[in-house]
Amino acid sequence: MAVITGTDWDGRADYLEQKKKAFARFYFVSNQALLDILANGNDPIKVCYYLGDCFDGIKMLDFQKDPVHARVACGMFSKEDEYVPFGEDYHLEGPVETYLANLETHVRKQLHDVLEVAKINAENWEVDKPREEWLRDYCAQVALVASQIIWTDEVSRCFEELEGGSENAMKDYKRVYDDRIEKLIRQVQQDLPTDLRVKIITLITIDVHARDVVESFITKKLTEASAFQWQSQLRFYWAQKPGEEKKTCLVRMCDWSTTYMYEYVGNCGRLVITPLTDRCYITLTQALNLIMGGAPAGPAGTGKTETTKDLSRAIGLPVFVFNCSDQMNYLSMAQIFMGLAQSGAWGCFDEFNRISIEVLSVVSTQVKSILDAIKEGKKRFQFMDEEIHLIPTCGFFITMNPGYAGRTELPENLKALFRSCAMIIPDVLFICENMLMSEGFINARALAHKFVTLYSLCSALLSKALHYDWGLRAVKAVLRQAGSLKRADTAVDEEMLLMRALRDFNIAKITTD
């Protein structure tokens, strides 16, 4: 430990660099925190206080109470306090960087094995345990992915039936899906524990989008699985990869495909998928397919960062978000890129155009060297005069707000490495309908139309007083209030409940000016 705490700063930097290369997520931890982790490496309970810095979904491990097995974990807690038991106990043995790296592998294996069982049981929703009971047996992530695998399989089967001459296959399936959503909405109306409520709301969020997709197929009279409208959806398959014995979850969108990576994301909810989200997903996945970075651009509040994070959660990949500033230099950026390349994680750089032009010119060279190594299929490559390991799932995403003052114009050689995506106005109608369903409203579509029309008229016709807010933030606040009223009395007419929430929330701030 003398090397760490003494005056030999170069020696300490070399020591920390060795540890970072052994466990690449240490690149995203401050040096002070890393020193604390290394100093307490023999005490996994103390190390667990820093787990959230390395694993975004994990808050704490559940250790056995027996002092003899104090270094044996039998489960994990998410930041939302969701508990996930391990099928096999995990022994935290050896150096801290080794047992944390092995923990990553162990968690992924556990999620894969549980998903396999969940998917098999989900195939019998209609004859065995109903879906609203089935989802209680699994963590939110597994329940969601298994549901998406089943949806992909069922829609594919509908297309086969349509091609075989069964004209009403898709319409019949939509009725089944509507019934599933209604059962989940009725669950939300009950008094539920917070973690179960969030899980069901997440499933409703994804289910509503799945229903809308099926509805669009019926409207457009699609009969073939090769149609772009189906190929452009994020689809989940339980299949065998070439050269591998076990089946796993494969994710496809257009001509891009990847293996689901089983990073534990917790019970954090998911973004409402709107047409804007779909377009952004297509742009970002095609950027990955072309081995480029993604660059969503648009005003604040349009979901640039959240959409990137949501896509990473959808495919089970870790994502690290960095708030950029003009204080960042090429060395700090190099450390981040080394961490991303060696961990296979995504990096999302918020307000990327705040970085100074001198640094950006070096960053373009750094990013290009990693992307070139992925194109060439290298396992190891030269980066900043060092040979490092490369996991090709790593990705680079930058968000920019062109309207802010003091922003830098990106160099052309850097622009060429990223595929841009314009995000202008969030689809409030879709978000409103989804939130109403999540709060337990059955007649959500009609109520959402009325709600959004009312707020649009208020925004256009009332004065521009500073205390008026008719945006998405205000919409969410009203809907949460409406949800509380709905749960308090489920028998009252839904339109009356929403009117009451609107009145309580807005009447006091309406002025005569």
N, C-alpha and C positions, 0 to 999 in steps of 0.2 A: 504493500500500500504506500510505501515511501514514494514510489514513482508518481502516484496520484496526488498526494498531498504536499509534496515537496516543492521546490522552486524550479524544477526542471519542466518548464511549460511545454517544450517541444516533446519531451518524453510522455507527458500526460496526453497531449493531442494524439500521438501515435498509438498510445494504449487505448484511448477511446475509439479511435478509427478501427482498430482490430475488432473491438467488441461490436461496433456498428456493422462491420462486414459479416460478422457471425450471425447477427440478427438485425436485418435491414431496417426494421421499424424503429430502432434506436436513433435513426437519422432524424426522426420527427419529434424527438424528446430533447428538451434543453440539456446542455452539458451538466448543469447543476443537478437536475433530476436524475440524469444518467449516473452521475457519481454516487448519488444516494442509493439508486437501484443496485449498483455494483457493490457498494459497501454493505448492503443488507441482503446480498444474494443468497445467504444461507438461511434466511428467514422469509419464506414465500409469502407469509401473511403481510409483512411490511412491504414487500415488492408489489403486492396486489393493489396497494393504494395508487400505483402508477399504471395499472392495467389499462385504464381508460385512455391514456395517452398513446398506447400502442394498438389497442383493439377498441374501436369506436363503440362496439355493441356490448362489451363486457365491463361490468362494474366491479364484480368481486367473484372469487371462486368459493365454492362451498366445501370446506375442509372437514375431514372426519374428526369427531370430537375426541377420539381415543388418542392420548399423547404419543403412543407408540407409532401411530399412523398420522402424525400431525402434518406430514408433507404429502398426504394423499387427498386429491380433490375428487368429489363424487358428483359435482354439478357446478353450474355457474348462474350468476344473477346478471340481468341486463340493467342498464341505467334506469329503465322504467320498472325495475323490480320484478320482471318476469323471471321465473326459475326454470332452468332446463337441466334435468338430471342427465348424467353421463351413463350410457349403457355399460361402459367399462370404466373403472376407477383410473384416474391419471396420477402417476407418481412424479412429483417435481424433484427429480434427482439431477445431480451434476451442476455445472456452472449455470448461472442465471440466464445467460444468452442461449444456452442449449435447451433448458427446460421451457423457456418461452417460445422458442422456435418449434419445439415439439408439441407445445400446447396448440399452436396454430394448426398443425397437421391433425392433432387429436380431435379438435372441435369440428373440423371439416369432415372427418370420417364419421363422427357421431351424427352430424346433421344429414349426411348422405344415407346412413343406415336407417335413421328414423323416417326420412322422406320416402324411402323404398317401402317401408311398412305402411305409412300413411297413404301412399298412392294406391297400394293394393286394397286397403280398406275403403278408400274413397270410391272405388269402382262399384261398391255395393250400397251406395247411399239410398237408392230407391227401394232396396229389398231388406237391408239389414239395419244398421244404425243410421238414423237420419243425419244429414249434414250438420244441423245445428247442435247435435250432441257430439258428433264425430270431432268437430273442431276443438272441443274442450280437452281432447286427449293429447293435443300436440301444441308445440310453441307456435306463435303467430307466423313466423317465417315459414315453417314447414307446412302449416295449414294453407297458407297463401300460395306457395309454389305448387303444392299438390293439386289445389283447386285449378290453377292455371294449366297444369298438365292435362287434367281431366277435360277442361274447356276446349283446349286445342284438339284433343282426341275426339271429342264429341262433335265439334264443328267439322273436322276432317271426315268423320263418318257421315254427317249430313250431306256433304258434297258428294260422297260416294253414292248415297241413296238418290240424290237429285240426278246424277248421271245415269243411275239405273232405272229412272223413270218415276220415282216417288216425288211428285210435284210439291207436296206439302211438308216435306221433311224439315226444312228450315223453320217454317211457321210453327210446326208442332214443337220443335226444340225451343223456340222463343217462349212459348207458353210454359214449358217446363222451367225455363230459366227465370221467368217472371215470378213463378210460384216460389222458387228458391230464394229470390231476393225478398219477397214479401215475408217469408218465414224469418229471415234474418232481421228485417225491420221490426217485426213483432217481438223478437228477442231484445232489441235495443230499448223497447218501451218499458221493459221490466227493470227492477232495481238490481243492477249487476255490479260485481267488483270492477274496479277501474281497469285492470289489465284485460279482463274478458271483454269489457265494453270497447276498448281500443282495438282489440283483435277483430271483433265483429264489424266495427266501423270500417276497418281496413279492408275486410273482405267485401263489404257493401261497395266501397269505393271502386275496387277493381271489378266487381260484378256488374256494376252499372255501366262501366265502359264496355265490358264484354257483351252486355245486352244491346247496347247502342250499335256495336259492330254488327251483331247478328241482324238487328233491325235494318241497318243500311244495306246488308246483303239482300234482304227481302224486298226493300224498296227498289233497288237497282236490278232485281231479278238475276242475281249471279248464280251460276250453276256449276262453275268449275273451280277447283282448288288452286288452279294456276292464275286466277284473277289477281291483278295488282292489289286490289282492296284487301285481299286476304294475305297475300305475301308481304304486304307492308306492315302487318301487325307483328307485335312481339309475341312469338309463339314458343311454347315450351313442350319438348318431347322427352319421353323416357325411353332411351334407346342405347344401343351399344356403339361405342366409338370404334373405328377401325383399329385392329390390333390390340384391343382390350377385352378382358373376359367379362367384367361386371358392367351392367347397365348404369347409366347416369343421366342426369338432366342436361339436355342440349337446348340452347336458346338460339332462335333464328329470326332474322328480319331482312326481307328482300334477299340479296345474295350474301349477306353477312351471317356468320354463325360462330358460336363460341360454346364452351362448356360452362355450365353453372359452377361457380367457384366456392360455394358454401361458406362464405364469410358470414359469421353470425352478426346480424344487424339489430337484434333486439325486437321490441314491440313498439316501434317508433312511428307507426302509421305510414301511409303512402300518399303521394300527391294525387289530386284529382286529375285524371287523364282527359284532356280536352283536345280538340283538333290542333291547337297550337303545340301542345305537348307531343302529339303524334308526329307532327312535322319536324320538331326538334329531335325526337328520337331517331327518325329516319336519317336526318343530316349527320348526327353524331355517330350512329352505327356505320354509316357509309364512310365517314372519315376514318373510323377504325379499320374498315375493310380495305381502304386505300393506304393504310399505315400513315395516317396524318393525325393532327390534333384537331379538336373541335373548338369553335369560337362563337358561342352565343353572344349577340350584341343587342342592346336595347335599353330603354329607360329603367330606372329603379322600380322594383315591385312587379316585374313581368315574369319572374321565375327562372332567371338564367341559371343561377347557382343551384336552386332547388331541383330543377329538372335534371341537371347533370348528376346531382347526388341521388335522385330517385332512380335514374337509369342504372347507376352502379348498384343500388340496393336490389333492383329487379334482377340483376344477373349475379348477385352474391359476391361482388368485388369490393374490397376496401377502397375508400376515397378519402383523401386528406385535402382540406380546404385551407388555402393560404391567402391572407389579406395583403395585397401588394402595396408598397409605398416607395417613395423616392429614396428611402434609406437602404433599400436592398442592394447588395453588390453582387458581382458575378460569382464570388466565392460562396456566399450563402445560398445562391441559386444552385450552384454546383452540388452542394450538400443535399439539397432537396431532390435534385434529379438523380443523384446516386442512390438515394433511398427508394425512389419510385422504381428505378430500373431493377434494383436487386430484390425488391419485395413484390413486384408485379402489380402494384397498386395504381390507382388513378390519382392524379393531382389536379385540383381545380384552383386556378389562380384568379382570385377576385380582383376586379379593377386593374387588370394587367397593364393597361396603358398609363398607370401612374409611375411605373419604373422609368428611370432616366434612359435616354436614347443610347448613351455609352454602354450601359449594362445590357440593354436589349440586343445590341449588335453581337455581344459575346453569347448571350442566351440563345440566339438563333443557331450559332455553331454547336452549342451544347445539345440542344434538342435534336438538331439534324444528325449528330453522331449517334444518338440513341435510336432514332427512327431508321437510319441506314443499317444499323446492326440488326434490328428486327427484320427488315426486308431481306437481309442476307442470311437470316436464320442462325445467327451466331448464338452460342451459349455463353461465351465470354468475349469482351471487347475492350478496346482502349478508350478510357475517358479521363480527360484532364491528367494525362501522363500516368494513369494508373490502370491496371487491368482489373475489371470488375465483372461479376456474374450478371447475367441478364435473364429476366423472366418476361417473356414477350407479351403478357397481358397488360403491362403498364400502359398508361394513356395520359395524354396532356390536354387539358381543357382550360381555356382562358375566357373570362367574361369581361366585357367592356361596356361602359356607358358613354357613348360619343358626345352627349350633351354637356358634360361637366367641364368646367374651365380647368386649365392647367394640366390637361392630359397630353401624352406624347403620341405622335403619329407612329405607328409601327413600321419598322424598316420593311422594304419589299421582300427581302430574303426570308424574313420571319413570317410575313403574311402567307408566303407560298407554302408554309408547313402546316397551315391550319385551314380548316374548312369552315366558313362563316355561316351563321344562321341568325336571321333577324327575328327578334321577339318584341312585338310592339304592344298589343293590348291583351290582357288576360281575358279568357272567355268566362265572364261572370255568370252567365246563364247556366252553363254546365256545372260550375262550382257550386252555385246556389242550389240547384236540383240535388246534387250529390250530398251536400250538407244537410238539406231537409230530410233526405232518406236516412242519413246517419243519425239524425235526431229523432227518428221514429215516425216520420210523416209518410203515409201511404200515397197520398195524392200529390206527390212532390213536383211532378212536371208542370201541372197547371198552376200551382202556387208559385213556383219559381218564375214562370212567365209574368205573373201579376206583380210579384215582388220587384223584379228587375225593371219592368216597365215603370212602376211607381218611382223607383230611385232615379231612373233616367230622366223622367219628367221633373223631379225635384231638382236635379242637377242643372237642367236646362232652363227652368222657369223661375226658380227662386234666386234671390240675390247671391252674390259671391262672398258673403260674410265669412270671416275666418273660422267661426265655430261650426260651420256646416261641413259635414263630411258624408258624402254619398258614395264613397269608394268601397273597395273590397273589405277593408278593415271594419268599417261600419256594418256591412252586410253580415260578416261573420258574428259580430257582437249581437245583432238582432236575432240571428238564427240560434245562437247558444241560449239566449233568453227564451225563445220559442220552444226549444227542446226541453228546458226545465219545466215550462208550463205543461208541455205534452206529457212528460213523465208523471207530473203531479196529478193529472186527470186525463186518462186516455180516452174517456167517453165523450169529451167535448169536441164539437165540430172543429176540424183542422183549420179551416179558413178563419174562424173566430179566434182561435188561439194565436195565429200569425198576426191578425189584426191587433190583438191585445198587446203582443210583443212590440209591434211597430209603434203603437200609441204610447206605451210606457217608455220606449227608448227615445222617441223623437219629439213628442208634443211639447216638452219643456224647453227645447232649444229653438222652436219655431218663433220668429219675431215678426213684428208688423212692419219693420223697415223694408 
